[in-house]
């Protein structure tokens, strides 16, 4: 995996989470990344760049995607947990 600064990790998490934004917005987010982290951001947004990336970059992108999927899954579970708690 690629070593990231806390700033780069925060920017990449925003990039992965909001990957459906218009390209202009995504470009602004990419511009906030350090030169070491920018290839990770580009690979996260472009499947072809992902395939051409090093194993370390792919592993980093995969971890961010896993984080996003876990957050979405947990977000769907929270309302159900609250309903169950109120029912008891």
Biopython code that builds the backbone (N, CA, C, O; Angstrom):
import numpy as np
from Bio.PDB.StructureBuilder import StructureBuilder

atoms = [
    (1, "UNK", "N", (0.836, -1.185, 0.000)),
    (1, "UNK", "CA", (0.000, 0.000, 0.000)),
    (1, "UNK", "C", (0.880, 1.248, 0.000)),
    (1, "UNK", "O", (2.041, 1.222, 0.409)),
    (2, "UNK", "N", (0.295, 2.315, -0.463)),
    (2, "UNK", "CA", (0.994, 3.586, -0.538)),
    (2, "UNK", "C", (0.872, 4.297, 0.812)),
    (2, "UNK", "O", (-0.204, 4.321, 1.409)),
    (3, "UNK", "N", (1.977, 4.872, 1.289)),
    (3, "UNK", "CA", (1.930, 5.666, 2.522)),
    (3, "UNK", "C", (1.314, 7.010, 2.200)),
    (3, "UNK", "O", (1.707, 7.679, 1.244)),
    (4, "UNK", "N", (0.337, 7.400, 3.016)),
    (4, "UNK", "CA", (-0.372, 8.651, 2.786)),
    (4, "UNK", "C", (-0.251, 9.558, 3.999)),
    (4, "UNK", "O", (-0.176, 9.093, 5.137)),
    (5, "UNK", "N", (-0.233, 10.854, 3.738)),
    (5, "UNK", "CA", (-0.322, 11.813, 4.834)),
    (5, "UNK", "C", (-1.775, 11.840, 5.300)),
    (5, "UNK", "O", (-2.661, 11.407, 4.562)),
    (6, "UNK", "N", (-2.038, 12.335, 6.499)),
    (6, "UNK", "CA", (-3.438, 12.462, 6.932)),
    (6, "UNK", "C", (-4.262, 13.315, 5.962)),
    (6, "UNK", "O", (-5.430, 13.021, 5.708)),
    (7, "UNK", "N", (-3.649, 14.364, 5.429)),
    (7, "UNK", "CA", (-4.358, 15.222, 4.469)),
    (7, "UNK", "C", (-4.735, 14.424, 3.220)),
    (7, "UNK", "O", (-5.880, 14.472, 2.769)),
    (8, "UNK", "N", (-3.771, 13.691, 2.666)),
    (8, "UNK", "CA", (-4.043, 12.898, 1.469)),
    (8, "UNK", "C", (-5.117, 11.841, 1.733)),
    (8, "UNK", "O", (-5.974, 11.604, 0.882)),
    (9, "UNK", "N", (-5.074, 11.211, 2.900)),
    (9, "UNK", "CA", (-6.080, 10.199, 3.238)),
    (9, "UNK", "C", (-7.472, 10.827, 3.294)),
    (9, "UNK", "O", (-8.441, 10.232, 2.824)),
    (10, "UNK", "N", (-7.572, 12.019, 3.863)),
    (10, "UNK", "CA", (-8.866, 12.703, 3.945)),
    (10, "UNK", "C", (-9.367, 13.082, 2.559)),
    (10, "UNK", "O", (-10.548, 12.918, 2.252)),
    (11, "UNK", "N", (-8.471, 13.589, 1.726)),
    (11, "UNK", "CA", (-8.862, 13.986, 0.371)),
    (11, "UNK", "C", (-9.270, 12.753, -0.439)),
    (11, "UNK", "O", (-10.268, 12.793, -1.157)),
    (12, "UNK", "N", (-8.519, 11.674, -0.332)),
    (12, "UNK", "CA", (-8.863, 10.448, -1.063)),
    (12, "UNK", "C", (-10.185, 9.861, -0.588)),
    (12, "UNK", "O", (-10.956, 9.338, -1.393)),
    (13, "UNK", "N", (-10.451, 9.940, 0.693)),
    (13, "UNK", "CA", (-11.735, 9.420, 1.174)),
    (13, "UNK", "C", (-12.881, 10.226, 0.586)),
    (13, "UNK", "O", (-13.914, 9.661, 0.226)),
    (14, "UNK", "N", (-12.713, 11.544, 0.485)),
    (14, "UNK", "CA", (-13.741, 12.387, -0.132)),
    (14, "UNK", "C", (-13.881, 12.049, -1.613)),
    (14, "UNK", "O", (-14.993, 11.988, -2.139)),
    (15, "UNK", "N", (-12.762, 11.832, -2.277)),
    (15, "UNK", "CA", (-12.770, 11.501, -3.696)),
    (15, "UNK", "C", (-13.501, 10.185, -3.956)),
    (15, "UNK", "O", (-14.315, 10.095, -4.875)),
    (16, "UNK", "N", (-13.215, 9.180, -3.160)),
    (16, "UNK", "CA", (-13.853, 7.866, -3.317)),
    (16, "UNK", "C", (-15.334, 7.952, -2.980)),
    (16, "UNK", "O", (-16.174, 7.371, -3.667)),
    (17, "UNK", "N", (-15.644, 8.678, -1.921)),
    (17, "UNK", "CA", (-17.029, 8.773, -1.473)),
    (17, "UNK", "C", (-17.907, 9.529, -2.466)),
    (17, "UNK", "O", (-19.075, 9.187, -2.654)),
    (18, "UNK", "N", (-17.348, 10.546, -3.095)),
    (18, "UNK", "CA", (-18.126, 11.385, -4.005)),
    (18, "UNK", "C", (-17.639, 11.276, -5.440)),
    (18, "UNK", "O", (-17.596, 12.273, -6.161)),
    (19, "UNK", "N", (-17.273, 10.077, -5.857)),
    (19, "UNK", "CA", (-16.739, 9.833, -7.192)),
    (19, "UNK", "C", (-17.690, 10.150, -8.321)),
    (19, "UNK", "O", (-17.264, 10.228, -9.473)),
    (20, "UNK", "N", (-18.965, 10.337, -8.031)),
    (20, "UNK", "CA", (-19.945, 10.646, -9.065)),
    (20, "UNK", "C", (-20.095, 12.129, -9.351)),
    (20, "UNK", "O", (-20.966, 12.521, -10.127)),
    (21, "UNK", "N", (-19.259, 12.961, -8.737)),
    (21, "UNK", "CA", (-19.316, 14.399, -8.981)),
    (21, "UNK", "C", (-18.902, 14.719, -10.412)),
    (21, "UNK", "O", (-18.261, 13.901, -11.074)),
    (22, "UNK", "N", (-19.265, 15.902, -10.889)),
    (22, "UNK", "CA", (-18.804, 16.310, -12.229)),
    (22, "UNK", "C", (-17.273, 16.333, -12.282)),
    (22, "UNK", "O", (-16.611, 16.536, -11.265)),
    (23, "UNK", "N", (-16.734, 16.126, -13.458)),
    (23, "UNK", "CA", (-15.289, 16.026, -13.649)),
    (23, "UNK", "C", (-14.552, 17.268, -13.155)),
    (23, "UNK", "O", (-13.428, 17.165, -12.664)),
    (24, "UNK", "N", (-15.172, 18.435, -13.282)),
    (24, "UNK", "CA", (-14.521, 19.668, -12.811)),
    (24, "UNK", "C", (-14.296, 19.617, -11.311)),
    (24, "UNK", "O", (-13.238, 20.018, -10.824)),
    (25, "UNK", "N", (-15.279, 19.128, -10.582)),
    (25, "UNK", "CA", (-15.170, 19.015, -9.122)),
    (25, "UNK", "C", (-14.135, 17.962, -8.742)),
    (25, "UNK", "O", (-13.342, 18.161, -7.822)),
    (26, "UNK", "N", (-14.151, 16.847, -9.456)),
    (26, "UNK", "CA", (-13.174, 15.788, -9.184)),
    (26, "UNK", "C", (-11.755, 16.262, -9.458)),
    (26, "UNK", "O", (-10.827, 15.901, -8.734)),
    (27, "UNK", "N", (-11.584, 17.062, -10.491)),
    (27, "UNK", "CA", (-10.258, 17.609, -10.807)),
    (27, "UNK", "C", (-9.766, 18.518, -9.690)),
    (27, "UNK", "O", (-8.584, 18.499, -9.345)),
    (28, "UNK", "N", (-10.666, 19.311, -9.127)),
    (28, "UNK", "CA", (-10.289, 20.183, -8.009)),
    (28, "UNK", "C", (-9.847, 19.359, -6.806)),
    (28, "UNK", "O", (-8.896, 19.718, -6.112)),
    (29, "UNK", "N", (-10.537, 18.262, -6.567)),
    (29, "UNK", "CA", (-10.163, 17.388, -5.450)),
    (29, "UNK", "C", (-8.810, 16.733, -5.736)),
    (29, "UNK", "O", (-7.954, 16.680, -4.853)),
    (30, "UNK", "N", (-8.612, 16.240, -6.944)),
    (30, "UNK", "CA", (-7.334, 15.621, -7.317)),
    (30, "UNK", "C", (-6.172, 16.598, -7.147)),
    (30, "UNK", "O", (-5.079, 16.203, -6.741)),
    (31, "UNK", "N", (-6.408, 17.865, -7.456)),
    (31, "UNK", "CA", (-5.353, 18.875, -7.349)),
    (31, "UNK", "C", (-4.906, 19.104, -5.905)),
    (31, "UNK", "O", (-3.837, 19.668, -5.676)),
    (32, "UNK", "N", (-5.703, 18.678, -4.938)),
    (32, "UNK", "CA", (-5.354, 18.847, -3.526)),
    (32, "UNK", "C", (-4.406, 17.751, -3.030)),
    (32, "UNK", "O", (-3.882, 17.835, -1.919)),
    (33, "UNK", "N", (-4.190, 16.733, -3.851)),
    (33, "UNK", "CA", (-3.346, 15.602, -3.445)),
    (33, "UNK", "C", (-1.872, 15.882, -3.697)),
    (33, "UNK", "O", (-1.511, 16.620, -4.614)),
    (34, "UNK", "N", (-1.036, 15.285, -2.874)),
    (34, "UNK", "CA", (0.406, 15.371, -3.079)),
    (34, "UNK", "C", (0.774, 14.551, -4.325)),
    (34, "UNK", "O", (-0.014, 13.719, -4.776)),
    (35, "UNK", "N", (1.963, 14.786, -4.875)),
    (35, "UNK", "CA", (2.384, 14.006, -6.055)),
    (35, "UNK", "C", (2.412, 12.493, -5.791)),
    (35, "UNK", "O", (2.183, 11.710, -6.712)),
    (36, "UNK", "N", (2.686, 12.074, -4.555)),
    (36, "UNK", "CA", (2.701, 10.638, -4.238)),
    (36, "UNK", "C", (1.295, 10.040, -4.211)),
    (36, "UNK", "O", (1.112, 8.870, -4.546)),
    (37, "UNK", "N", (0.306, 10.836, -3.814)),
    (37, "UNK", "CA", (-1.054, 10.330, -3.661)),
    (37, "UNK", "C", (-1.906, 10.507, -4.922)),
    (37, "UNK", "O", (-2.920, 9.827, -5.086)),
    (38, "UNK", "N", (-1.505, 11.401, -5.796)),
    (38, "UNK", "CA", (-2.322, 11.677, -6.985)),
    (38, "UNK", "C", (-2.567, 10.434, -7.841)),
    (38, "UNK", "O", (-3.687, 10.257, -8.320)),
    (39, "UNK", "N", (-1.569, 9.557, -8.059)),
    (39, "UNK", "CA", (-1.854, 8.341, -8.840)),
    (39, "UNK", "C", (-2.908, 7.438, -8.187)),
    (39, "UNK", "O", (-3.629, 6.723, -8.883)),
    (40, "UNK", "N", (-2.996, 7.472, -6.868)),
    (40, "UNK", "CA", (-4.028, 6.693, -6.177)),
    (40, "UNK", "C", (-5.403, 7.264, -6.518)),
    (40, "UNK", "O", (-6.333, 6.521, -6.827)),
    (41, "UNK", "N", (-5.520, 8.584, -6.459)),
    (41, "UNK", "CA", (-6.785, 9.230, -6.795)),
    (41, "UNK", "C", (-7.191, 8.991, -8.232)),
    (41, "UNK", "O", (-8.357, 8.722, -8.520)),
    (42, "UNK", "N", (-6.239, 9.088, -9.125)),
    (42, "UNK", "CA", (-6.536, 8.853, -10.538)),
    (42, "UNK", "C", (-6.974, 7.408, -10.775)),
    (42, "UNK", "O", (-7.894, 7.154, -11.552)),
    (43, "UNK", "N", (-6.316, 6.470, -10.107)),
    (43, "UNK", "CA", (-6.681, 5.055, -10.254)),
    (43, "UNK", "C", (-8.050, 4.768, -9.653)),
    (43, "UNK", "O", (-8.774, 3.897, -10.134)),
    (44, "UNK", "N", (-8.402, 5.498, -8.607)),
    (44, "UNK", "CA", (-9.719, 5.303, -7.990)),
    (44, "UNK", "C", (-10.843, 5.751, -8.916)),
    (44, "UNK", "O", (-11.954, 5.225, -8.852)),
    (45, "UNK", "N", (-10.556, 6.715, -9.767)),
    (45, "UNK", "CA", (-11.582, 7.270, -10.654)),
    (45, "UNK", "C", (-11.614, 6.640, -12.039)),
    (45, "UNK", "O", (-12.627, 6.725, -12.733)),
    (46, "UNK", "N", (-10.523, 6.013, -12.448)),
    (46, "UNK", "CA", (-10.404, 5.528, -13.821)),
    (46, "UNK", "C", (-9.994, 4.056, -13.815)),
    (46, "UNK", "O", (-8.891, 3.715, -13.386)),
    (47, "UNK", "N", (-10.881, 3.191, -14.290)),
    (47, "UNK", "CA", (-10.619, 1.745, -14.275)),
    (47, "UNK", "C", (-9.382, 1.382, -15.100)),
    (47, "UNK", "O", (-8.644, 0.467, -14.735)),
    (48, "UNK", "N", (-9.154, 2.081, -16.192)),
    (48, "UNK", "CA", (-7.980, 1.789, -17.022)),
    (48, "UNK", "C", (-6.688, 2.144, -16.281)),
    (48, "UNK", "O", (-5.718, 1.387, -16.318)),
    (49, "UNK", "N", (-6.680, 3.296, -15.609)),
    (49, "UNK", "CA", (-5.500, 3.681, -14.827)),
    (49, "UNK", "C", (-5.296, 2.722, -13.660)),
    (49, "UNK", "O", (-4.162, 2.420, -13.288)),
    (50, "UNK", "N", (-6.392, 2.249, -13.088)),
    (50, "UNK", "CA", (-6.305, 1.272, -12.004)),
    (50, "UNK", "C", (-5.586, 0.022, -12.505)),
    (50, "UNK", "O", (-4.669, -0.473, -11.851)),
    (51, "UNK", "N", (-5.997, -0.482, -13.655)),
    (51, "UNK", "CA", (-5.388, -1.693, -14.222)),
    (51, "UNK", "C", (-3.910, -1.513, -14.544)),
    (51, "UNK", "O", (-3.135, -2.465, -14.455)),
    (52, "UNK", "N", (-3.520, -0.312, -14.912)),
    (52, "UNK", "CA", (-2.136, -0.028, -15.283)),
    (52, "UNK", "C", (-1.265, 0.323, -14.074)),
    (52, "UNK", "O", (-0.047, 0.441, -14.202)),
    (53, "UNK", "N", (-1.878, 0.489, -12.914)),
    (53, "UNK", "CA", (-1.160, 0.927, -11.713)),
    (53, "UNK", "C", (-0.388, -0.212, -11.071)),
    (53, "UNK", "O", (-0.614, -1.390, -11.349)),
    (54, "UNK", "N", (0.530, 0.185, -10.202)),
    (54, "UNK", "CA", (1.304, -0.799, -9.444)),
    (54, "UNK", "C", (0.391, -1.524, -8.455)),
    (54, "UNK", "O", (-0.716, -1.073, -8.159)),
    (55, "UNK", "N", (0.867, -2.625, -7.967)),
    (55, "UNK", "CA", (0.120, -3.409, -6.976)),
    (55, "UNK", "C", (-0.140, -2.571, -5.723)),
    (55, "UNK", "O", (-1.212, -2.673, -5.125)),
    (56, "UNK", "N", (0.824, -1.747, -5.323)),
    (56, "UNK", "CA", (0.651, -0.900, -4.141)),
    (56, "UNK", "C", (-0.479, 0.108, -4.320)),
    (56, "UNK", "O", (-1.279, 0.321, -3.409)),
    (57, "UNK", "N", (-0.538, 0.720, -5.485)),
    (57, "UNK", "CA", (-1.610, 1.686, -5.752)),
    (57, "UNK", "C", (-2.952, 0.969, -5.793)),
    (57, "UNK", "O", (-3.930, 1.461, -5.232)),
    (58, "UNK", "N", (-3.013, -0.182, -6.449)),
    (58, "UNK", "CA", (-4.261, -0.942, -6.497)),
    (58, "UNK", "C", (-4.712, -1.346, -5.094)),
    (58, "UNK", "O", (-5.901, -1.272, -4.781)),
    (59, "UNK", "N", (-3.782, -1.768, -4.258)),
    (59, "UNK", "CA", (-4.128, -2.173, -2.894)),
    (59, "UNK", "C", (-4.676, -0.994, -2.105)),
    (59, "UNK", "O", (-5.609, -1.154, -1.318)),
    (60, "UNK", "N", (-4.110, 0.177, -2.309)),
    (60, "UNK", "CA", (-4.583, 1.370, -1.603)),
    (60, "UNK", "C", (-5.989, 1.738, -2.061)),
    (60, "UNK", "O", (-6.855, 2.039, -1.240)),
    (61, "UNK", "N", (-6.212, 1.714, -3.359)),
    (61, "UNK", "CA", (-7.553, 1.991, -3.898)),
    (61, "UNK", "C", (-8.547, 0.964, -3.360)),
    (61, "UNK", "O", (-9.658, 1.322, -2.967)),
    (62, "UNK", "N", (-8.161, -0.290, -3.340)),
    (62, "UNK", "CA", (-9.042, -1.345, -2.842)),
    (62, "UNK", "C", (-9.429, -1.097, -1.387)),
    (62, "UNK", "O", (-10.584, -1.303, -1.012)),
    (63, "UNK", "N", (-8.478, -0.658, -0.565)),
    (63, "UNK", "CA", (-8.775, -0.381, 0.842)),
    (63, "UNK", "C", (-9.755, 0.777, 0.988)),
    (63, "UNK", "O", (-10.652, 0.725, 1.829)),
    (64, "UNK", "N", (-9.596, 1.810, 0.189)),
    (64, "UNK", "CA", (-10.551, 2.927, 0.237)),
    (64, "UNK", "C", (-11.935, 2.471, -0.207)),
    (64, "UNK", "O", (-12.936, 2.882, 0.382)),
    (65, "UNK", "N", (-12.007, 1.647, -1.214)),
    (65, "UNK", "CA", (-13.306, 1.138, -1.667)),
    (65, "UNK", "C", (-13.941, 0.239, -0.609)),
    (65, "UNK", "O", (-15.152, 0.280, -0.395)),
    (66, "UNK", "N", (-13.130, -0.558, 0.038)),
    (66, "UNK", "CA", (-13.625, -1.409, 1.124)),
    (66, "UNK", "C", (-14.164, -0.545, 2.257)),
    (66, "UNK", "O", (-15.224, -0.837, 2.811)),
    (67, "UNK", "N", (-13.442, 0.510, 2.603)),
    (67, "UNK", "CA", (-13.889, 1.446, 3.635)),
    (67, "UNK", "C", (-15.248, 2.043, 3.259)),
    (67, "UNK", "O", (-16.153, 2.114, 4.090)),
    (68, "UNK", "N", (-15.384, 2.472, 1.998)),
    (68, "UNK", "CA", (-16.634, 3.068, 1.538)),
    (68, "UNK", "C", (-17.784, 2.065, 1.616)),
    (68, "UNK", "O", (-18.871, 2.400, 2.086)),
    (69, "UNK", "N", (-17.549, 0.847, 1.161)),
    (69, "UNK", "CA", (-18.600, -0.176, 1.210)),
    (69, "UNK", "C", (-19.004, -0.492, 2.643)),
    (69, "UNK", "O", (-20.189, -0.676, 2.920)),
    (70, "UNK", "N", (-18.044, -0.558, 3.558)),
    (70, "UNK", "CA", (-18.366, -0.800, 4.965)),
    (70, "UNK", "C", (-19.173, 0.344, 5.549)),
    (70, "UNK", "O", (-20.130, 0.109, 6.287)),
    (71, "UNK", "N", (-18.805, 1.578, 5.233)),
    (71, "UNK", "CA", (-19.557, 2.729, 5.734)),
    (71, "UNK", "C", (-20.991, 2.721, 5.220)),
    (71, "UNK", "O", (-21.926, 3.012, 5.967)),
    (72, "UNK", "N", (-21.160, 2.392, 3.957)),
    (72, "UNK", "CA", (-22.515, 2.352, 3.394)),
    (72, "UNK", "C", (-23.337, 1.233, 4.035)),
    (72, "UNK", "O", (-24.512, 1.421, 4.349)),
    (73, "UNK", "N", (-22.717, 0.080, 4.225)),
    (73, "UNK", "CA", (-23.419, -1.040, 4.863)),
    (73, "UNK", "C", (-23.824, -0.684, 6.285)),
    (73, "UNK", "O", (-24.958, -0.936, 6.692)),
    (74, "UNK", "N", (-22.907, -0.104, 7.036)),
    (74, "UNK", "CA", (-23.212, 0.278, 8.417)),
    (74, "UNK", "C", (-24.269, 1.378, 8.464)),
    (74, "UNK", "O", (-25.107, 1.398, 9.366)),
    (75, "UNK", "N", (-24.231, 2.280, 7.507)),
    (75, "UNK", "CA", (-25.236, 3.345, 7.440)),
    (75, "UNK", "C", (-26.636, 2.789, 7.224)),
    (75, "UNK", "O", (-27.606, 3.309, 7.777)),
    (76, "UNK", "N", (-26.743, 1.742, 6.428)),
    (76, "UNK", "CA", (-28.062, 1.119, 6.208)),
    (76, "UNK", "C", (-28.531, 0.369, 7.449)),
    (76, "UNK", "O", (-29.732, 0.264, 7.696)),
    (77, "UNK", "N", (-27.594, -0.149, 8.224)),
    (77, "UNK", "CA", (-27.953, -0.918, 9.415)),
    (77, "UNK", "C", (-28.369, -0.021, 10.578)),
    (77, "UNK", "O", (-29.176, -0.441, 11.407)),
    (78, "UNK", "N", (-27.849, 1.184, 10.663)),
    (78, "UNK", "CA", (-28.134, 2.060, 11.800)),
    (78, "UNK", "C", (-29.622, 2.342, 11.986)),
    (78, "UNK", "O", (-30.125, 2.186, 13.098)),
    (79, "UNK", "N", (-30.343, 2.748, 10.950)),
    (79, "UNK", "CA", (-31.783, 2.998, 11.165)),
    (79, "UNK", "C", (-32.521, 1.755, 11.651)),
    (79, "UNK", "O", (-33.424, 1.863, 12.480)),
    (80, "UNK", "N", (-32.158, 0.595, 11.156)),
    (80, "UNK", "CA", (-32.808, -0.640, 11.591)),
    (80, "UNK", "C", (-32.500, -0.901, 13.067)),
    (80, "UNK", "O", (-33.374, -1.342, 13.812)),
    (81, "UNK", "N", (-31.283, -0.635, 13.484)),
    (81, "UNK", "CA", (-30.911, -0.830, 14.890)),
    (81, "UNK", "C", (-31.701, 0.105, 15.791)),
    (81, "UNK", "O", (-32.140, -0.293, 16.870)),
    (82, "UNK", "N", (-31.882, 1.335, 15.357)),
    (82, "UNK", "CA", (-32.642, 2.302, 16.165)),
    (82, "UNK", "C", (-34.102, 1.872, 16.301)),
    (82, "UNK", "O", (-34.700, 1.995, 17.370)),
    (83, "UNK", "N", (-34.666, 1.368, 15.201)),
    (83, "UNK", "CA", (-36.062, 0.915, 15.262)),
    (83, "UNK", "C", (-36.198, -0.261, 16.232)),
    (83, "UNK", "O", (-37.152, -0.326, 17.007)),
    (84, "UNK", "N", (-35.242, -1.182, 16.184)),
    (84, "UNK", "CA", (-35.274, -2.327, 17.096)),
    (84, "UNK", "C", (-35.124, -1.881, 18.540)),
    (84, "UNK", "O", (-35.800, -2.412, 19.421)),
    (85, "UNK", "N", (-34.260, -0.925, 18.798)),
    (85, "UNK", "CA", (-34.039, -0.451, 20.159)),
    (85, "UNK", "C", (-35.285, 0.218, 20.708)),
    (85, "UNK", "O", (-35.607, 0.051, 21.884)),
    (86, "UNK", "N", (-35.987, 0.966, 19.884)),
    (86, "UNK", "CA", (-37.216, 1.636, 20.333)),
    (86, "UNK", "C", (-38.349, 0.632, 20.585)),
    (86, "UNK", "O", (-39.215, 0.869, 21.427)),
    (87, "UNK", "N", (-38.337, -0.462, 19.868)),
    (87, "UNK", "CA", (-39.408, -1.454, 20.006)),
    (87, "UNK", "C", (-39.328, -2.196, 21.338)),
    (87, "UNK", "O", (-40.328, -2.734, 21.812)),
    (88, "UNK", "N", (-38.141, -2.225, 21.940)),
    (88, "UNK", "CA", (-37.992, -2.972, 23.197)),
    (88, "UNK", "C", (-38.263, -2.129, 24.356)),
    (88, "UNK", "O", (-38.184, -2.598, 25.492)),
]
sb = StructureBuilder()
sb.init_structure("model")
sb.init_model(0)
sb.init_chain("A")
sb.init_seg("    ")
for serial, (resi, resn, name, xyz) in enumerate(atoms, 1):
    if name == "N":
        sb.init_residue(resn, " ", resi, " ")
    sb.init_atom(name, np.array(xyz, "f"), 0.0, 1.0, " ", f" {name:<3s}", serial, name[0])
structure = sb.get_structure()
